[in-house]
Each structure stands twice: as structure tokens, then as C-alpha cells.
Amino acid sequence: MKKKDITWEEIFESLKSIDLPENIVYGVPKGGMIAAGFLNKAARTHDPQQANIILDDLVDSGATRKIYEDKYPHASFVSLIDKKDSDWYVFPWERDHPLAEGGIEENIVRQIQYIGEDPKREGLRETPNRIIRSWAELFEGYHQNPKDVFKIFDDEKIGGMVYMKEIEFFSTCEHHWLPFSGVAHIAYIPNGPVIGASKLARLLDIYARRLSIQERIGEQVTDSLMEHLKPRGAACIIEAQHLCMACRGVKKQRSIMGYSSMKGAFLDDARVRAEFIALIKS
């Protein structure tokens, strides 16, 4: 993810088509309100029912736009930025703010307030900053390239199965933003090149240290092995416990979910598959 700084020039250029005398503009709190404040010719209103333009600073998921378009179909919804990527956009009025990184700490403060807590009490004053620092480690996989793991050693004599079992991992469920953790068993059958022993664990961590589900992690591991190592086959079995299922929902604390991803010889040859399963159970 990249940080993109929006300049004042870009803001004023975007506002030119909106700042017309015949327009009545409602600014969506709070970014749209700030943008609307720079209009000189257009009339501004605090009632969206009276507006012919509803202005927002940025459209991300599109949820806000849909709400306003459904509720006020008479008005045109306009945004300064319509995001097409996952980058983090920083507006000029945010760069000089004490919470400069796009107000991310302020957003966490509001979440603390939303659940009914007081973000000013002693134990929570530094929590927003702690959360942000923890994200750097929990989601470091977004800033790592799986290709970098593949420092390859060529040895045409190695033709047996290479495997590593019970590799511990921690990840975060993309559906509820709660942790899930467990072990993975990874294997491949070389077709000449092999990689160092620690690289299988590193490859797993790159994909686990993102918002994900365990099925995707398994597929990403085997896909990456097949793409970069070109083995005869690759396999990954993942077993994990999900906090989103233990502390909420069905509240099953001891259940373990499994997923297996098999490619090449592991998928096509039952004997290879059986050997792998026997090895990780031994």
C-alpha cells in the first residue's frame, strides 16, 4: 500500500466544476464539509434535501455514496477522489493535523467510544497508537514479496519429498478481524531446484500476516511453490482454531478447522498423497 498526498491544486481543480452559482451543495461529514468550505460561488446547505449536489472528499467502498443516492435521488453525488486502488490518500487538511496519518488514530478513538468506553481513561489513552504499531507486525505480509523467499539451490539428485510439519502461524480473519492460529504442513517434490529449510515457514508467514482465510493461505502457499520453484508437486495442509468462532457466533472453543491444497503429483498420485499424510501424522 502506498500513501498518496493530495495537493491543494488538485483539490481546487476538482472543485471548479462544482463551484457554480446554480449549485446548492451539501458536504458529507466530515471530509465533504471541509471540501465544500472552499466553494465561493455555489450555495451551501446543511440539509441534503435542499441540495442538487452532495459532495464527499473520497469514495472508497461506495457504501456512503449508495446511502445518499438511495435517500436523496434528486441530487448528484460527487467526490473529489473515487478510489480505484488500495492506497491511502492524505488530503492537505490532514497532513498538518497532529494525527497526521489520515486521522487513523482518531478513527480508532471513535471505535473505542462506539463500544461504550472512554478513550481518555488511563488504560486506553495510548491504545490507538499501540494498535497501529501492532498492525505493522500483524500485517507485515502486505509489504513482503513471496518471490524474495525463493533463494534456489540446484541439485538434480534430490527427487524425494521435502516436507516441514507443524509450522506454527498466526493470522487475522478478514470477516470479523479476529485472530485464528494453528499449524501448517507443507511439502513439495523437487524437479531439480530446492529452497532453504526456513523458507517454507517464511512463505507461510508472508500470506498469514494479512487479512485472510485459511483456505486462501493454503492455496497461496502451493501456488507460489508451483510458480517459483517449478516442482513436480506441492501440498499444504492447514489446521487452525478461529477466535471468531470461539468467542462469538456458535461459541465452539475446541473445534479445529482443516484445509488441504494439493497441486501436481500430490493431486494426481494417490500414493504420493498418502505418503505425505502418513509423514505428517508420524
Secondary structure, DSSP 8 states (H G I E B T S, - for coil): --EEE--HHHHHHHHTTT--TT-EEEE-TTHHHHHHTT-SSSEE-S-GGG-SEEEEEEESSSHHHHHHHHH-TTSEEEEEEE--SS-EEE-HHHHTSSSTTTTHHHHHHHHHHHTT--TTSGGGTTHHHHHHHHHHHHTGGGG--GGGG--EEE-TT--S-EEEEEEEEEEEETTT--EEEEEEEEEEE-SSEEE-TTHHHHHHHHHHSSEE-HHHHHHHHHHHHHHHH--SEEEEEEEEEEHHHHSSTT--SS--EEEEEEEEHHHH-HHHHHHHHHHHH-
